[in-house]
Amino acid sequence: MPEMNDYDVIVVGAGNAALCAALSAREGGSRVLVLEKAPLDERGGNSLFTAGGFRFVHDGVEDLRKDVLTDLSQAEIDQMVLPTLSKEQFMDDLLRVTEYETDDELAEMLIGRSRETVVWMRSHGVRFIPMFGRQSYKVDGKHHFYGGVNIEAVGGGYGLVDSLIRRAEKLGVEIRYATELRELLEDRRGAVTGVRVKGPEGYEEITARAVVLACGGFESNPEMRVRYLGPGWELCRVRGTRHNTGGGIRAALRIGAQPFGGWSTCHAVQWDISAPPFGDRVVLDNFQKHSYPIGIVVNLKGERFVDEGADYRNHTYAKYGREVMKQPRRTAVQIFDAKTIGMVRDEYRIRQVTKHSANTLEELAAALEIDPQGLVRTVAEFNAACRPGNYNPSVLDGMRTEGIEPPKSNWALPIDKPPFTGFVVTCGITFTFGGLRIDRTAAVLDTAGERIPGLFAAGELVGGIFYGNYLGGAGLMSGSVFGRQAGKSAAESAVRGRGA
Ligand SMILES: Cc1cc2nc3c(=O)[nH]c(=O)nc-3n(C[C@H](O)[C@H](O)[C@H](O)COP(=O)(O)OP(=O)(O)OC[C@H]3O[C@@H](n4cnc5c(N)ncnc54)[C@H](O)[C@@H]3O)c2cc1C
């Protein structure tokens, strides 16, 4: 006679990965409880702060209109030039940005199941549209999409989280807010049998046949940031939720889970210097400043320090925050002239932006505390190094500099037409790359490489996919693919536990 459990499956966290796991476990016939550390009015995790952009394999707009972009009108389709994304291209890009460190098995799963998982989400009521605003340039009257993350959930991260929660509640998933995982419970065999949580009424133990950890990384924990990312990291801004403090990772490591992935690196971007310590639920990701490929970036000495045009924004933005972190006062200034300022992304036009415009570089430098001589020298050298070509911001146009370090490898136009506008940024951390090791079933492995019975994981706290850098749109996709798998495996494990 199997013992009675409070639930079949407990899912820890209520972001995208957790909600996908909850839906999938529910599809498998489980009684599901979702435990979320944040109170109701702070729900949604990092997922809520996103643009809702997903990177997945597809064959272009005619393919997508069948089962993903089902709301698209013919007029919209006629305005779009949407490149396909093959499995091979997705894999190539992931390998390239992670310098071939990504785990083969996890990468194959992420990519191979990406499209079917988006269709599965659509079947659960998540709607998708093309990212007209942020991921396309208008050329000859048409939106030319670029960079591989071109489709977003309607309503961005808010819309995504809202539709997943609505669906989960409709299917009978129970969600408890303000309830934080503190410990995983185990039996004598080492199987996970539930959780110890701290909720509004204090400590409680809740039992289940399986537990899915989907409660984010440690980006909001300054002690863990310094310990793993290095000195100084207590001082970065956090782009998303303040609740991802590594509790799920630590609870799992305490029972012998295997640490895996890029523990000393993270996803971090150029983020407005005036942004608050954690994500702002109104401004959302608009503190990011991601048009640097069409400008230049200097530090307060007036020196350039990255190749702004090394690749598409989607392939460089997640590593350049770490470069800003290394600069004096963790500060940088992105500079555009009159030729390019009109092309910057919408996030540059928010009221909260930290910027200054001036007719001379000296004046700009003085207003933004940049060394004027350094800036004038850098811009003169940069302008002299630009080579002619066919400028096109929607492709890697090969318009590069020659003879300067670092080079600008694409979109290198001289900064010579006043007014000059500078945007002041610092480093904003998005999420951490180190986490737990899972296998194909999303089961958490122990340090001997064996499955920990009853324990599954998905989302940011899974290690091994991203190292050093990241591919735009792959975070949500990874949470959905592995969340869906973790929920399925947890439900199957619960059924086995019931002896059914
Ligand atoms: C500003 C911003 C923009 C982004 N834009 C994109 C984008 O467009 N596309 C993309 O793919 N990715 C994007 N990302 C990355 C993306 O947010 C993450 O990859 C993804 O949302 C992670 O999902 P998750 O479910 O693992 O974590 P989360 O959504 O962060 O969910 C984790 C949840 O666990 C809860 N939790 C934490 N600790 C505990 C505990 N001990 N007990 C119980 N609950 C706990 C948290 O409160 C949180 O709700 C962006 C991130 C940010 C911050």
The ligand as an SDF file (V2000), in Angstrom:
LIG
                    3D

 53 58  0  0  0  0  0  0  0  0999 V2000
   14.8340   42.0740  -18.3700 C   0  0  0  0  0  0  0  0  0  0  0  0
   14.9240   40.6800  -18.9370 C   0  0  0  0  0  0  0  0  0  0  0  0
   14.5960   40.4460  -20.2640 C   0  0  0  0  0  0  0  0  0  0  0  0
   14.7060   39.1640  -20.8010 C   0  0  0  0  0  0  0  0  0  0  0  0
   14.2720   38.9480  -22.0970 N   0  0  0  0  0  0  0  0  0  0  0  0
   14.2550   37.6730  -22.5680 C   0  0  0  0  0  0  0  0  0  0  0  0
   13.6500   37.3670  -23.8300 C   0  0  0  0  0  0  0  0  0  0  0  0
   13.0300   38.2200  -24.4950 O   0  0  0  0  0  0  0  0  0  0  0  0
   13.7340   36.0840  -24.2770 N   0  0  0  0  0  0  0  0  0  0  0  0
   14.3230   35.0930  -23.5420 C   0  0  0  0  0  0  0  0  0  0  0  0
   14.3750   33.9550  -23.9940 O   0  0  0  0  0  0  0  0  0  0  0  0
   14.8260   35.3410  -22.3160 N   0  0  0  0  0  0  0  0  0  0  0  0
   14.8050   36.5920  -21.8170 C   0  0  0  0  0  0  0  0  0  0  0  0
   15.3020   36.8280  -20.5620 N   0  0  0  0  0  0  0  0  0  0  0  0
   15.8330   35.6860  -19.7980 C   0  0  0  0  0  0  0  0  0  0  0  0
   14.6270   34.9380  -19.2070 C   0  0  0  0  0  0  0  0  0  0  0  0
   13.9840   35.7690  -18.2780 O   0  0  0  0  0  0  0  0  0  0  0  0
   14.9890   33.6910  -18.4710 C   0  0  0  0  0  0  0  0  0  0  0  0
   15.8210   32.8740  -19.2170 O   0  0  0  0  0  0  0  0  0  0  0  0
   13.7030   32.9050  -18.1540 C   0  0  0  0  0  0  0  0  0  0  0  0
   12.6210   33.7420  -17.8900 O   0  0  0  0  0  0  0  0  0  0  0  0
   13.9620   32.0640  -16.9670 C   0  0  0  0  0  0  0  0  0  0  0  0
   12.7730   31.4000  -16.6240 O   0  0  0  0  0  0  0  0  0  0  0  0
   12.6930   30.5790  -15.3040 P   0  0  0  0  0  0  0  0  0  0  0  0
   11.2960   30.0990  -15.2190 O   0  0  0  0  0  0  0  0  0  0  0  0
   13.8130   29.6410  -15.2110 O   0  0  0  0  0  0  0  0  0  0  0  0
   12.9750   31.6690  -14.1400 O   0  0  0  0  0  0  0  0  0  0  0  0
   12.0480   32.8100  -13.5560 P   0  0  0  0  0  0  0  0  0  0  0  0
   11.0760   33.3150  -14.5640 O   0  0  0  0  0  0  0  0  0  0  0  0
   12.9410   33.8140  -12.9380 O   0  0  0  0  0  0  0  0  0  0  0  0
   11.1990   32.0760  -12.4300 O   0  0  0  0  0  0  0  0  0  0  0  0
   11.7910   31.6310  -11.2340 C   0  0  0  0  0  0  0  0  0  0  0  0
   10.7620   31.7940  -10.1220 C   0  0  0  0  0  0  0  0  0  0  0  0
   11.2060   31.0960   -8.9670 O   0  0  0  0  0  0  0  0  0  0  0  0
   10.8840   31.8600   -7.8270 C   0  0  0  0  0  0  0  0  0  0  0  0
   11.7690   31.4320   -6.7320 N   0  0  0  0  0  0  0  0  0  0  0  0
   13.0720   31.7310   -6.5420 C   0  0  0  0  0  0  0  0  0  0  0  0
   13.5470   31.1100   -5.4500 N   0  0  0  0  0  0  0  0  0  0  0  0
   12.5100   30.3940   -4.9270 C   0  0  0  0  0  0  0  0  0  0  0  0
   12.3720   29.5420   -3.7920 C   0  0  0  0  0  0  0  0  0  0  0  0
   13.4060   29.3000   -2.9830 N   0  0  0  0  0  0  0  0  0  0  0  0
   11.1540   28.9940   -3.5420 N   0  0  0  0  0  0  0  0  0  0  0  0
   10.0910   29.2370   -4.3660 C   0  0  0  0  0  0  0  0  0  0  0  0
   10.1760   30.0410   -5.4550 N   0  0  0  0  0  0  0  0  0  0  0  0
   11.3790   30.5990   -5.7430 C   0  0  0  0  0  0  0  0  0  0  0  0
   11.0860   33.2900   -8.2530 C   0  0  0  0  0  0  0  0  0  0  0  0
   10.3710   34.1730   -7.4410 O   0  0  0  0  0  0  0  0  0  0  0  0
   10.5690   33.2430   -9.7040 C   0  0  0  0  0  0  0  0  0  0  0  0
    9.2000   33.5470   -9.7800 O   0  0  0  0  0  0  0  0  0  0  0  0
   15.1810   38.0970  -20.0000 C   0  0  0  0  0  0  0  0  0  0  0  0
   15.4710   38.3240  -18.6550 C   0  0  0  0  0  0  0  0  0  0  0  0
   15.3260   39.5960  -18.1150 C   0  0  0  0  0  0  0  0  0  0  0  0
   15.6160   39.8100  -16.6480 C   0  0  0  0  0  0  0  0  0  0  0  0
  1  2  1  0
  2  3  1  0
  2 52  2  0
  3  4  2  0
  4  5  1  0
  4 50  1  0
  5  6  2  0
  6  7  1  0
  6 13  1  0
  7  8  2  0
  7  9  1  0
  9 10  1  0
 10 11  2  0
 10 12  1  0
 12 13  2  0
 13 14  1  0
 14 15  1  0
 14 50  1  0
 15 16  1  0
 16 17  1  0
 16 18  1  0
 18 19  1  0
 18 20  1  0
 20 21  1  0
 20 22  1  0
 22 23  1  0
 23 24  1  0
 24 25  2  0
 24 26  1  0
 24 27  1  0
 27 28  1  0
 28 29  2  0
 28 30  1  0
 28 31  1  0
 31 32  1  0
 32 33  1  0
 33 34  1  0
 33 48  1  0
 34 35  1  0
 35 36  1  0
 35 46  1  0
 36 37  1  0
 36 45  1  0
 37 38  2  0
 38 39  1  0
 39 40  1  0
 39 45  2  0
 40 41  1  0
 40 42  2  0
 42 43  1  0
 43 44  2  0
 44 45  1  0
 46 47  1  0
 46 48  1  0
 48 49  1  0
 50 51  2  0
 51 52  1  0
 52 53  1  0
M  END
$$$$
